């Protein structure tokens, strides 16, 4: 008999994983382990976006949060 191997994070689809992670972050708030790194990424992106003339702090914040969320989902 063959045993089933556990799936790695990269064997799953990104969108359902992100949806589940964001939902868990919304339910658990600051107690969720991904919340603080994603908020730090959003803040860093907002600062970088404020410095760059074309991007702006809002787009920079969204991009920074997205990058940190991706790094949490796909280490």
N, C-alpha and C positions, 0 to 999 in steps of 0.2 A: 504494500500500500504506500502511496505517496502522501506525504504531509504537505499541507498548504503552508506556503511561506507567508509571513506577515507582510503587508504592503508597506512600502516606504511612503513618505509624504508626497514624493514626486510621482507616484503611480496614480494619484487621484487627480480629478479636475480642479483647477484653481478657483473657478467661480463659486461652486458649491462650498468649497472649503472656506473661502473668504466670507460668503454669506453666513455660514455657521459661526465663524469667529466673530464677526461684527455683531451678530445677534447675541452671542454669549457675552461680549463686552458690554452691550447695552443693558443686559439683565444684571450682570454682576458689578458693573461700574468699576471703581478704582481697585476692587479686590481681584479683578481678572488680571492674569500675568501679562497680557498683551496691551493693556490700556496705557500704562505709563510710557513704554517705548514708543507707541504710536503717537501719543500726545507730544512727546519730546521731538519726534520726527516732524510733526506738524508745526511746532514752534520754530524749529530750525529752518524748515522750508519757508515759513512766513518771513523770518528775518532775511534769509537769502533772497526771497522774492522782493522784499522791500528795498534791498540794495540794488538789484538788477532793474533797469528802467522799463523793460518790456513786460516782464512777467507779473509783477505785483504780488503783494502779500497773500491774497486769497488763493491764487493759483499755486503759489509756492507752498502754502500750508497744506493744500490738498495733495500736491505732489509729494511732499515730505511724509505725510501720513500714509499715502499709498505705498511709498517705498518701504517704510518701516513695517507695514502690514505684510507686504510681500516677503520681507526678510524673516518675519515671524512664521509665515506659512511655509516657506521654502528655505530652511537654514543652509 
